[in-house]
Amino acid sequence: MADGYIRGFFHYHITYPQHFLSGSIRFRCTRTSQVDAFLAKNGGVDLMGHHNIPWDISFTRLLTGTRYEPLLDRLQLDGFLSVEKLKQARRLLHTYNPISEQKRRGCLVQHVHEIGQPFIMDLTQPTRISVTAPHSVIPVDLYPIVATSGVSSCG
């Protein structure tokens, strides 16, 4: 990467296999543009975004508009998504889609798929997360536990 270019491959990653909504497209950086570099045991690292979290296009985002239809088609052709899973996802996200909420509110709405999954929260303001339930996606508002500006005095 000394020449200033990033080499790598897009790949479909499912963080929590029992929750297909946790899937996302990520970019794996590799030393060369050869497929073997991606397939190797230490085949590079995922491109990182803010807060040291992998850059991705989440499955829920892929379902938000027509601009991602070619990616959904490719995921189906490659066997990552079935027609049934797409229908099920659209049903689950019909009443509440965290990406649509994020656009409306202008802030990050994180999607939590299971207990123990880390998420980012600003302790100075309310945060909305969405939780995957068996038959729906539920919005949850979390309120700050810090009631002051964070300045404390010892007396």
ZAGUFI-581651 format. One record per residue: x negated, y, z of N, C-alpha, C, CB in turn; chain; residue number from 1. Coordinates in steps of 0.02 Angstrom, whole numbers, padded with zeros to 5 digits. Glycine has a CB too. Layout:
BEGIN
REC | X | Y | Z | X | Y | Z | X | Y | Z | X | Y | Z | A | NUM
...
***
This chain:
BEGIN
REC | -00041 | -00059 | 00000 | 00000 | 00000 | 00000 | -00043 | 00063 | 00000 | 00047 | 00000 | 00060 | A | 1
REC | -00107 | 00054 | -00014 | -00152 | 00110 | -00015 | -00136 | 00159 | -00071 | -00224 | 00086 | -00022 | A | 2
REC | -00102 | 00136 | -00123 | -00085 | 00179 | -00179 | -00024 | 00223 | -00166 | -00073 | 00137 | -00240 | A | 3
REC | 00006 | 00219 | -00107 | 00062 | 00261 | -00089 | 00130 | 00232 | -00105 | 00055 | 00326 | -00123 | A | 4
REC | 00132 | 00173 | -00135 | 00195 | 00142 | -00152 | 00215 | 00090 | -00100 | 00191 | 00110 | -00221 | A | 5
REC | 00279 | 00082 | -00091 | 00304 | 00029 | -00047 | 00326 | -00028 | -00092 | 00363 | 00054 | -00002 | A | 6
REC | 00302 | -00087 | -00077 | 00322 | -00147 | -00115 | 00364 | -00191 | -00070 | 00259 | -00186 | -00141 | A | 7
REC | 00411 | -00225 | -00101 | 00451 | -00270 | -00061 | 00513 | -00293 | -00097 | 00470 | -00238 | 00004 | A | 8
REC | 00559 | -00318 | -00057 | 00619 | -00349 | -00084 | 00679 | -00333 | -00040 | 00610 | -00425 | -00090 | A | 9
REC | 00737 | -00324 | -00072 | 00799 | -00320 | -00035 | 00819 | -00391 | -00016 | 00856 | -00285 | -00076 | A | 10
REC | 00847 | -00399 | 00043 | 00871 | -00465 | 00064 | 00932 | -00457 | 00108 | 00815 | -00504 | 00102 | A | 11
REC | 00973 | -00509 | 00109 | 01034 | -00508 | 00150 | 01018 | -00541 | 00217 | 01093 | -00544 | 00114 | A | 12
REC | 01031 | -00505 | 00270 | 01014 | -00529 | 00337 | 01078 | -00530 | 00380 | 00960 | -00483 | 00371 | A | 13
REC | 01090 | -00586 | 00413 | 01147 | -00591 | 00459 | 01118 | -00595 | 00530 | 01193 | -00653 | 00443 | A | 14
REC | 01125 | -00541 | 00567 | 01096 | -00537 | 00634 | 01125 | -00589 | 00681 | 01106 | -00468 | 00663 | A | 15
REC | 01191 | -00596 | 00680 | 01225 | -00644 | 00724 | 01265 | -00691 | 00680 | 01272 | -00607 | 00776 | A | 16
REC | 01238 | -00750 | 00664 | 01270 | -00796 | 00616 | 01343 | -00812 | 00630 | 01231 | -00859 | 00614 | A | 17
REC | 01364 | -00813 | 00693 | 01434 | -00828 | 00708 | 01480 | -00768 | 00693 | 01441 | -00849 | 00781 | A | 18
REC | 01451 | -00710 | 00677 | 01490 | -00651 | 00660 | 01469 | -00626 | 00591 | 01480 | -00594 | 00714 | A | 19
REC | 01505 | -00648 | 00540 | 01484 | -00631 | 00472 | 01486 | -00556 | 00459 | 01529 | -00666 | 00422 | A | 20
REC | 01524 | -00518 | 00499 | 01524 | -00445 | 00491 | 01458 | -00414 | 00510 | 01580 | -00414 | 00532 | A | 21
REC | 01414 | -00452 | 00542 | 01349 | -00424 | 00563 | 01298 | -00425 | 00506 | 01322 | -00464 | 00622 | A | 22
REC | 01318 | -00447 | 00447 | 01272 | -00449 | 00391 | 01254 | -00380 | 00366 | 01302 | -00490 | 00335 | A | 23
REC | 01195 | -00376 | 00334 | 01173 | -00313 | 00305 | 01120 | -00326 | 00253 | 01147 | -00265 | 00360 | A | 24
REC | 01111 | -00278 | 00209 | 01057 | -00280 | 00160 | 01000 | -00241 | 00190 | 01080 | -00251 | 00090 | A | 25
REC | 00941 | -00272 | 00193 | 00881 | -00241 | 00219 | 00827 | -00240 | 00165 | 00855 | -00277 | 00283 | A | 26
REC | 00775 | -00201 | 00178 | 00718 | -00199 | 00132 | 00657 | -00226 | 00168 | 00705 | -00127 | 00105 | A | 27
REC | 00628 | -00281 | 00142 | 00569 | -00312 | 00172 | 00507 | -00286 | 00135 | 00572 | -00390 | 00168 | A | 28
REC | 00463 | -00251 | 00171 | 00400 | -00226 | 00142 | 00349 | -00283 | 00140 | 00373 | -00166 | 00183 | A | 29
REC | 00317 | -00292 | 00083 | 00266 | -00345 | 00075 | 00203 | -00314 | 00046 | 00293 | -00402 | 00030 | A | 30
REC | 00148 | -00352 | 00051 | 00084 | -00327 | 00026 | 00082 | -00325 | -00051 | 00027 | -00371 | 00052 | A | 31
REC | 00117 | -00371 | -00082 | 00118 | -00374 | -00155 | 00191 | -00378 | -00178 | 00077 | -00435 | -00182 | A | 32
REC | 00200 | -00372 | -00243 | 00268 | -00376 | -00271 | 00284 | -00447 | -00293 | 00275 | -00329 | -00330 | A | 33
REC | 00245 | -00496 | -00272 | 00257 | -00566 | -00288 | 00307 | -00597 | -00240 | 00191 | -00606 | -00288 | A | 34
REC | 00353 | -00638 | -00265 | 00403 | -00669 | -00223 | 00371 | -00711 | -00168 | 00449 | -00714 | -00265 | A | 35
REC | 00314 | -00741 | -00181 | 00279 | -00781 | -00130 | 00263 | -00740 | -00068 | 00214 | -00810 | -00160 | A | 36
REC | 00250 | -00675 | -00077 | 00235 | -00632 | -00020 | 00296 | -00626 | 00026 | 00213 | -00562 | -00044 | A | 37
REC | 00355 | -00627 | -00003 | 00416 | -00623 | 00037 | 00431 | -00689 | 00072 | 00476 | -00603 | -00007 | A | 38
REC | 00418 | -00744 | 00037 | 00435 | -00810 | 00062 | 00384 | -00837 | 00113 | 00441 | -00858 | 00005 | A | 39
REC | 00325 | -00807 | 00116 | 00274 | -00831 | 00162 | 00297 | -00825 | 00234 | 00209 | -00791 | 00152 | A | 40
REC | 00265 | -00865 | 00278 | 00284 | -00865 | 00349 | 00281 | -00795 | 00379 | 00238 | -00913 | 00389 | A | 41
REC | 00228 | -00759 | 00365 | 00222 | -00689 | 00387 | 00232 | -00644 | 00327 | 00153 | -00676 | 00421 | A | 42
REC | 00290 | -00652 | 00295 | 00304 | -00619 | 00232 | 00324 | -00547 | 00236 | 00357 | -00656 | 00198 | A | 43
REC | 00288 | -00507 | 00273 | 00302 | -00437 | 00277 | 00347 | -00419 | 00335 | 00333 | -00413 | 00213 | A | 44
REC | 00367 | -00356 | 00336 | 00410 | -00331 | 00390 | 00466 | -00290 | 00360 | 00369 | -00288 | 00441 | A | 45
REC | 00522 | -00288 | 00395 | 00578 | -00248 | 00371 | 00561 | -00174 | 00379 | 00642 | -00265 | 00409 | A | 46
REC | 00582 | -00134 | 00330 | 00574 | -00062 | 00332 | 00612 | -00036 | 00393 | 00599 | -00028 | 00266 | A | 47
REC | 00580 | 00005 | 00433 | 00611 | 00029 | 00494 | 00639 | 00100 | 00484 | 00560 | 00029 | 00552 | A | 48
REC | 00695 | 00112 | 00518 | 00727 | 00177 | 00516 | 00720 | 00212 | 00584 | 00801 | 00170 | 00497 | A | 49
REC | 00769 | 00253 | 00600 | 00769 | 00289 | 00664 | 00770 | 00241 | 00723 | 00829 | 00337 | 00667 | A | 50
REC | 00740 | 00262 | 00777 | 00741 | 00224 | 00840 | 00711 | 00155 | 00833 | 00812 | 00219 | 00866 | A | 51
REC | 00667 | 00146 | 00784 | 00633 | 00082 | 00772 | 00682 | 00025 | 00759 | 00590 | 00065 | 00832 | A | 52
REC | 00737 | 00041 | 00726 | 00788 | -00008 | 00706 | 00781 | -00018 | 00630 | 00861 | 00015 | 00726 | A | 53
REC | 00786 | -00080 | 00605 | 00778 | -00091 | 00533 | 00829 | -00050 | 00492 | 00787 | -00164 | 00517 | A | 54
REC | 00803 | -00020 | 00438 | 00846 | 00014 | 00390 | 00891 | -00039 | 00359 | 00805 | 00053 | 00335 | A | 55
REC | 00954 | -00022 | 00350 | 00999 | -00070 | 00318 | 01060 | -00036 | 00289 | 01021 | -00123 | 00369 | A | 56
REC | 01096 | -00074 | 00248 | 01163 | -00055 | 00225 | 01207 | -00110 | 00254 | 01168 | -00050 | 00145 | A | 57
REC | 01246 | -00091 | 00305 | 01287 | -00141 | 00340 | 01343 | -00169 | 00296 | 01316 | -00111 | 00404 | A | 58
REC | 01364 | -00229 | 00312 | 01420 | -00260 | 00276 | 01482 | -00217 | 00281 | 01434 | -00331 | 00305 | A | 59
REC | 01494 | -00186 | 00340 | 01553 | -00143 | 00347 | 01547 | -00082 | 00301 | 01561 | -00120 | 00420 | A | 60
REC | 01486 | -00057 | 00291 | 01477 | -00001 | 00244 | 01488 | -00024 | 00172 | 01407 | 00030 | 00252 | A | 61
REC | 01466 | -00084 | 00156 | 01475 | -00110 | 00088 | 01549 | -00114 | 00069 | 01443 | -00179 | 00082 | A | 62
REC | 01592 | -00121 | 00119 | 01664 | -00127 | 00106 | 01700 | -00060 | 00104 | 01695 | -00170 | 00159 | A | 63
REC | 01665 | -00003 | 00111 | 01699 | 00061 | 00116 | 01714 | 00096 | 00050 | 01658 | 00106 | 00157 | A | 64
REC | 01685 | 00075 | -00003 | 01699 | 00111 | -00065 | 01676 | 00073 | -00126 | 01666 | 00178 | -00064 | A | 65
REC | 01694 | 00100 | -00184 | 01680 | 00066 | -00247 | 01606 | 00068 | -00266 | 01721 | 00096 | -00302 | A | 66
REC | 01568 | 00116 | -00238 | 01498 | 00121 | -00259 | 01457 | 00060 | -00239 | 01467 | 00183 | -00229 | A | 67
REC | 01481 | 00021 | -00190 | 01445 | -00038 | -00168 | 01471 | -00103 | -00200 | 01448 | -00044 | -00093 | A | 68
REC | 01522 | -00098 | -00242 | 01550 | -00158 | -00273 | 01498 | -00201 | -00309 | 01604 | -00137 | -00323 | A | 69
REC | 01451 | -00171 | -00347 | 01400 | -00213 | -00379 | 01359 | -00254 | -00329 | 01353 | -00169 | -00421 | A | 70
REC | 01345 | -00225 | -00271 | 01307 | -00263 | -00220 | 01350 | -00320 | -00192 | 01285 | -00216 | -00163 | A | 71
REC | 01414 | -00307 | -00180 | 01458 | -00360 | -00156 | 01464 | -00416 | -00208 | 01528 | -00332 | -00139 | A | 72
REC | 01469 | -00396 | -00271 | 01472 | -00446 | -00325 | 01409 | -00489 | -00325 | 01481 | -00412 | -00394 | A | 73
REC | 01351 | -00456 | -00317 | 01287 | -00493 | -00317 | 01283 | -00541 | -00258 | 01228 | -00444 | -00315 | A | 74
REC | 01306 | -00518 | -00199 | 01306 | -00561 | -00140 | 01351 | -00622 | -00149 | 01328 | -00521 | -00078 | A | 75
REC | 01407 | -00612 | -00185 | 01451 | -00669 | -00200 | 01417 | -00717 | -00249 | 01518 | -00645 | -00229 | A | 76
REC | 01389 | -00690 | -00302 | 01355 | -00732 | -00352 | 01298 | -00772 | -00322 | 01330 | -00689 | -00410 | A | 77
REC | 01262 | -00742 | -00275 | 01205 | -00775 | -00243 | 01226 | -00822 | -00186 | 01156 | -00724 | -00217 | A | 78
REC | 01291 | -00825 | -00172 | 01316 | -00872 | -00121 | 01314 | -00848 | -00049 | 01278 | -00934 | -00126 | A | 79
REC | 01301 | -00784 | -00038 | 01299 | -00758 | 00030 | 01369 | -00743 | 00057 | 01257 | -00695 | 00033 | A | 80
REC | 01415 | -00725 | 00012 | 01483 | -00708 | 00032 | 01532 | -00746 | -00012 | 01496 | -00632 | 00026 | A | 81
REC | 01584 | -00771 | 00019 | 01637 | -00804 | -00018 | 01695 | -00755 | -00027 | 01661 | -00870 | 00017 | A | 82
REC | 01739 | -00770 | -00073 | 01799 | -00729 | -00083 | 01840 | -00729 | -00019 | 01841 | -00756 | -00143 | A | 83
REC | 01843 | -00786 | 00015 | 01882 | -00791 | 00078 | 01853 | -00745 | 00132 | 01883 | -00864 | 00103 | A | 84
REC | 01786 | -00743 | 00138 | 01754 | -00701 | 00188 | 01766 | -00627 | 00173 | 01678 | -00714 | 00191 | A | 85
REC | 01764 | -00609 | 00109 | 01778 | -00539 | 00091 | 01850 | -00520 | 00108 | 01766 | -00529 | 00016 | A | 86
REC | 01897 | -00565 | 00094 | 01967 | -00551 | 00111 | 01975 | -00545 | 00187 | 02013 | -00606 | 00084 | A | 87
REC | 01943 | -00590 | 00224 | 01947 | -00589 | 00297 | 01917 | -00524 | 00324 | 01912 | -00650 | 00327 | A | 88
REC | 01861 | -00504 | 00297 | 01828 | -00442 | 00319 | 01872 | -00381 | 00306 | 01760 | -00433 | 00285 | A | 89
REC | 01902 | -00379 | 00247 | 01946 | -00322 | 00231 | 02007 | -00321 | 00277 | 01968 | -00326 | 00158 | A | 90
REC | 02032 | -00380 | 00294 | 02089 | -00383 | 00342 | 02067 | -00357 | 00410 | 02115 | -00455 | 00348 | A | 91
REC | 02010 | -00380 | 00435 | 01985 | -00359 | 00500 | 01973 | -00284 | 00503 | 01921 | -00396 | 00517 | A | 92
REC | 01947 | -00256 | 00448 | 01929 | -00186 | 00447 | 01985 | -00141 | 00422 | 01868 | -00176 | 00404 | A | 93
REC | 02042 | -00170 | 00406 | 02098 | -00130 | 00379 | 02122 | -00078 | 00430 | 02156 | -00176 | 00360 | A | 94
REC | 02130 | -00097 | 00492 | 02156 | -00050 | 00542 | 02102 | -00005 | 00570 | 02190 | -00088 | 00598 | A | 95
REC | 02040 | -00030 | 00573 | 01986 | 00012 | 00600 | 01920 | -00008 | 00568 | 01982 | 00006 | 00676 | A | 96
REC | 01889 | 00039 | 00533 | 01823 | 00028 | 00504 | 01775 | 00079 | 00535 | 01824 | 00033 | 00426 | A | 97
REC | 01724 | 00057 | 00570 | 01678 | 00103 | 00603 | 01644 | 00152 | 00555 | 01626 | 00066 | 00641 | A | 98
REC | 01634 | 00132 | 00494 | 01601 | 00176 | 00446 | 01647 | 00234 | 00427 | 01580 | 00137 | 00382 | A | 99
REC | 01711 | 00220 | 00417 | 01760 | 00274 | 00403 | 01764 | 00321 | 00463 | 01830 | 00244 | 00387 | A | 100
REC | 01762 | 00293 | 00522 | 01763 | 00333 | 00584 | 01701 | 00377 | 00588 | 01768 | 00288 | 00646 | A | 101
REC | 01645 | 00349 | 00569 | 01583 | 00387 | 00571 | 01586 | 00446 | 00524 | 01524 | 00341 | 00552 | A | 102
REC | 01614 | 00436 | 00464 | 01621 | 00491 | 00416 | 01667 | 00545 | 00443 | 01647 | 00464 | 00349 | A | 103
REC | 01723 | 00524 | 00474 | 01772 | 00571 | 00499 | 01744 | 00612 | 00557 | 01835 | 00535 | 00522 | A | 104
REC | 01710 | 00579 | 00603 | 01685 | 00612 | 00663 | 01618 | 00645 | 00653 | 01680 | 00563 | 00719 | A | 105
REC | 01582 | 00625 | 00601 | 01516 | 00654 | 00589 | 01463 | 00631 | 00639 | 01521 | 00728 | 00591 | A | 106
REC | 01473 | 00573 | 00668 | 01424 | 00547 | 00715 | 01418 | 00472 | 00706 | 01444 | 00564 | 00788 | A | 107
REC | 01365 | 00445 | 00735 | 01352 | 00373 | 00729 | 01402 | 00333 | 00769 | 01281 | 00357 | 00752 | A | 108
REC | 01434 | 00285 | 00737 | 01477 | 00236 | 00771 | 01445 | 00169 | 00760 | 01552 | 00239 | 00744 | A | 109
REC | 01421 | 00138 | 00813 | 01386 | 00075 | 00807 | 01434 | 00016 | 00814 | 01331 | 00070 | 00860 | A | 110
REC | 01418 | -00037 | 00778 | 01461 | -00096 | 00778 | 01427 | -00150 | 00820 | 01474 | -00121 | 00705 | A | 111
REC | 01460 | -00170 | 00875 | 01433 | -00221 | 00920 | 01469 | -00286 | 00906 | 01441 | -00199 | 00995 | A | 112
REC | 01430 | -00338 | 00893 | 01458 | -00403 | 00874 | 01460 | -00453 | 00931 | 01420 | -00431 | 00817 | A | 113
REC | 01417 | -00445 | 00981 | 01419 | -00493 | 01037 | 01386 | -00463 | 01099 | 01385 | -00558 | 01017 | A | 114
REC | 01404 | -00491 | 01156 | 01375 | -00470 | 01220 | 01300 | -00480 | 01216 | 01407 | -00509 | 01280 | A | 115
REC | 01263 | -00432 | 01241 | 01191 | -00437 | 01240 | 01159 | -00402 | 01181 | 01170 | -00508 | 01240 | A | 116
REC | 01200 | -00380 | 01133 | 01172 | -00344 | 01075 | 01154 | -00273 | 01096 | 01223 | -00343 | 01016 | A | 117
REC | 01093 | -00252 | 01085 | 01075 | -00184 | 01104 | 01107 | -00132 | 01058 | 00998 | -00175 | 01103 | A | 118
REC | 01121 | -00074 | 01086 | 01145 | -00018 | 01046 | 01119 | 00046 | 01077 | 01223 | -00017 | 01040 | A | 119
REC | 01118 | 00099 | 01038 | 01091 | 00163 | 01060 | 01147 | 00206 | 01087 | 01054 | 00200 | 01002 | A | 120
REC | 01135 | 00238 | 01144 | 01185 | 00282 | 01174 | 01152 | 00344 | 01201 | 01224 | 00245 | 01231 | A | 121
REC | 01179 | 00402 | 01183 | 01156 | 00465 | 01209 | 01193 | 00476 | 01275 | 01169 | 00525 | 01159 | A | 122
REC | 01156 | 00477 | 01330 | 01188 | 00482 | 01396 | 01215 | 00551 | 01412 | 01140 | 00462 | 01449 | A | 123
REC | 01209 | 00599 | 01365 | 01235 | 00666 | 01378 | 01302 | 00679 | 01344 | 01185 | 00717 | 01356 | A | 124
REC | 01325 | 00632 | 01304 | 01389 | 00643 | 01269 | 01425 | 00577 | 01258 | 01377 | 00679 | 01202 | A | 125
REC | 01491 | 00580 | 01248 | 01528 | 00518 | 01235 | 01503 | 00484 | 01172 | 01604 | 00533 | 01229 | A | 126
REC | 01505 | 00418 | 01173 | 01483 | 00378 | 01116 | 01538 | 00329 | 01098 | 01417 | 00341 | 01132 | A | 127
REC | 01550 | 00319 | 01035 | 01599 | 00269 | 01013 | 01562 | 00210 | 00983 | 01650 | 00299 | 00962 | A | 128
REC | 01581 | 00151 | 01004 | 01557 | 00090 | 00973 | 01618 | 00051 | 00949 | 01514 | 00047 | 01023 | A | 129
REC | 01607 | 00007 | 00904 | 01661 | -00038 | 00883 | 01640 | -00109 | 00901 | 01677 | -00031 | 00805 | A | 130
REC | 01688 | -00147 | 00924 | 01674 | -00215 | 00948 | 01713 | -00264 | 00905 | 01693 | -00223 | 01023 | A | 131
REC | 01678 | -00316 | 00881 | 01711 | -00368 | 00841 | 01748 | -00415 | 00888 | 01659 | -00406 | 00798 | A | 132
REC | 01813 | -00419 | 00880 | 01855 | -00466 | 00918 | 01876 | -00521 | 00869 | 01918 | -00429 | 00950 | A | 133
REC | 01906 | -00575 | 00895 | 01924 | -00630 | 00850 | 01969 | -00611 | 00791 | 01958 | -00683 | 00889 | A | 134
REC | 02015 | -00564 | 00802 | 02063 | -00548 | 00749 | 02065 | -00474 | 00731 | 02132 | -00570 | 00770 | A | 135
REC | 02018 | -00435 | 00756 | 02017 | -00364 | 00741 | 01950 | -00333 | 00760 | 02074 | -00328 | 00777 | A | 136
REC | 01942 | -00271 | 00741 | 01885 | -00231 | 00762 | 01913 | -00177 | 00807 | 01845 | -00201 | 00700 | A | 137
REC | 01886 | -00172 | 00867 | 01914 | -00128 | 00919 | 01867 | -00069 | 00932 | 01927 | -00167 | 00984 | A | 138
REC | 01893 | -00007 | 00928 | 01852 | 00050 | 00946 | 01849 | 00057 | 01022 | 01880 | 00115 | 00914 | A | 139
REC | 01790 | 00073 | 01048 | 01780 | 00082 | 01120 | 01742 | 00147 | 01131 | 01742 | 00021 | 01152 | A | 140
REC | 01769 | 00190 | 01174 | 01734 | 00252 | 01191 | 01697 | 00243 | 01256 | 01784 | 00311 | 01196 | A | 141
REC | 01633 | 00260 | 01256 | 01591 | 00257 | 01316 | 01575 | 00328 | 01336 | 01526 | 00215 | 01304 | A | 142
REC | 01584 | 00343 | 01400 | 01573 | 00411 | 01424 | 01508 | 00414 | 01464 | 01632 | 00435 | 01466 | A | 143
REC | 01476 | 00473 | 01465 | 01412 | 00479 | 01498 | 01416 | 00463 | 01572 | 01385 | 00550 | 01489 | A | 144
REC | 01361 | 00433 | 01597 | 01358 | 00421 | 01668 | 01316 | 00475 | 01702 | 01328 | 00351 | 01683 | A | 145
REC | 01286 | 00518 | 01661 | 01247 | 00573 | 01688 | 01293 | 00634 | 01690 | 01183 | 00587 | 01645 | A | 146
REC | 01309 | 00657 | 01750 | 01357 | 00712 | 01758 | 01323 | 00780 | 01759 | 01397 | 00702 | 01821 | A | 147
REC | 01257 | 00782 | 01763 | 01222 | 00846 | 01766 | 01177 | 00852 | 01705 | 01181 | 00853 | 01831 | A | 148
REC | 01139 | 00905 | 01704 | 01093 | 00915 | 01648 | 01033 | 00869 | 01650 | 01070 | 00987 | 01647 | A | 149
REC | 01030 | 00827 | 01701 | 00974 | 00782 | 01707 | 00921 | 00808 | 01754 | 00944 | 00769 | 01640 | A | 150
REC | 00929 | 00869 | 01778 | 00882 | 00899 | 01825 | 00903 | 00880 | 01895 | 00877 | 00976 | 01816 | A | 151
REC | 00857 | 00854 | 01933 | 00874 | 00837 | 02002 | 00828 | 00874 | 02050 | 00869 | 00760 | 02013 | A | 152
REC | 00851 | 00882 | 02109 | 00809 | 00915 | 02160 | 00800 | 00869 | 02219 | 00839 | 00983 | 02182 | A | 153
REC | 00743 | 00870 | 02247 | 00730 | 00830 | 02307 | 00725 | 00879 | 02365 | 00664 | 00787 | 02300 | A | 154
REC | 00761 | 00866 | 02417 | 00760 | 00914 | 02472 | 00745 | 00881 | 02533 | 00824 | 00949 | 02479 | A | 155
***
